[in-house]
């Protein structure tokens, strides 16, 4: 393919920018129904090229080509990497300036205990046709591990599969990975698939209806100034003068429950490239686990497991010859197009329609691997979750919008730190009824958490799931952490710090995508704003006077005192007790949404005591402050407060974050509640 000149390249960026500006001026994006109809008409025209069905060929013994008249995909043989995707007049949507092994590939970050992590691109050594007819082709690239590869390859047997179907504008990919019993100890911190698109064509990135933008170029990052960590770059010599801002791939992270579709749009020709993930069953860490999506490159990621926003508390360690096997995917690479006269954002609307279509078809009935169970080999689990908190209501309450899931057996809340098995989650309706569909055979615990209710629920017995079964668990009752009536509370218990005060970023450090945006917390450098707002004294919150949406900083960070040094911070919660019960104990419910190499100490009315009344110890590796995450792993502490520590009248709780080697050490709070002594329902809500 002929290379585009540098001048022409930036002209295409400007053209795309002008196109979107004009569309907004003329009335913005058309309705989704209209946009889908237009793309469907375009796809109808494409389907005329589909008369030959799916074709599979081997070229020069080094390449395998799949073609269905809509899309042509070329793989390296026997490595199994995607080296070319031909679509709608583009000879290769992947970056042709990259080496063939750096266009479309799988990789694993792995290491033996005590050694340095490295990437393994899971290069295949054998190619096999699983099936091929005019309606579908499925091919396999495998690699078998043995002890002679120890230290040079991750100890896994790998089977990378690719499927092309007649009439589908794209292709599916999945992989079966296996450890045999007795193999060496290993950590596998990340498993993903990567596609790198032509930077001269794909400039517009879309992650959701409200997270879309024209993106910087790789050259902008290369010539920019690295900031507090290498991923964050301030643009200086910009190819597009409008992009005077900061770029960081973590600004485009997404919770897995929302990470079903993302991709890029080319302006010339108007073509979309998308990954559609119809299920999260093979991802780790539950529905709220955050991970990367797309970023400058243009790069498209399918993240299957990682330690992002959790650190090594997520169990990615395989020890003592532990066997393991897991299927990742299938995921659909979907391509679409419109005419040059149509709104390119129609491509996003069409990709959403395809996402819903793929989700409705899950689990797919066409993958040929016996390790991927079909619908009839799966089960459904249903029930109703209710909440009993007698200090809120004497009656059972519906677990409105609860997240309910099945994951590997473990302790309460262990699902958030689990990476090896499959997880199946759903959201209950307003009455707490839930239906978890398409569960693979196995042994599980049922877990849940309820927005507005503190803590985690776990059913107290294991669930054995058999193929084809329909398990109704009936009415389940969650009794959350509670020792007494609420005296006061700060925040809303939803495992996030999003409801607290998020400052404006520095003017020269903005990402324009998040200007006046709900996800304002994704701006760079917000941790440094704390020292600006609290120059001399730390945060003081007065119960009944302060408003946590304005007066509670979203993260308790270290204070920058200059010369590259930092100090811990001490926050105060000031409250009044008009009466005291000297016989009973009080309780401080302290829920954290995030922690990074921190120690939170709690003192009551005596800030200078050498030993705190409570300490978390050193906790957390989720790095959510630096990575704009607003939450990491959830932690709940139920702290006993003897009445002699409190005063009738004014009281102060001192919250000290002691560790201070870097600007990123700190905690995010989810919720704080002071409870009176147990047994006294007088004055409790609902009574």
PyMOL commands that set and color helices and strands:
alter all, ss='L'
color gray80, all
select helices_A, chain A and resi 6-25+32-50+100-102+147-149+218-223+249-252+256-258+311-313+346-360+375-377+414-417+507-509+512-514+520-522+526-533+548-551+643-645
alter helices_A, ss='H'
color red, helices_A
select strands_A, chain A and resi 55-59+63-67+72-76+82-86+104-111+118-120+126-132+136-143+157-165+170-179+186-196+202-208+211-214+225-226+233-234+246-247+254-255+261-267+270-276+290-291+294-295+299-305+317-318+324-337+379-387+397-398+403-407+424-427+433-439+442-449+457-458+463-465+470-478+486-491+540-542+556-557+559-562+565-567+569-577+585-604+614-621+635-642+649-657+666-675
alter strands_A, ss='S'
color yellow, strands_A
deselect
rebuild
show_as cartoon
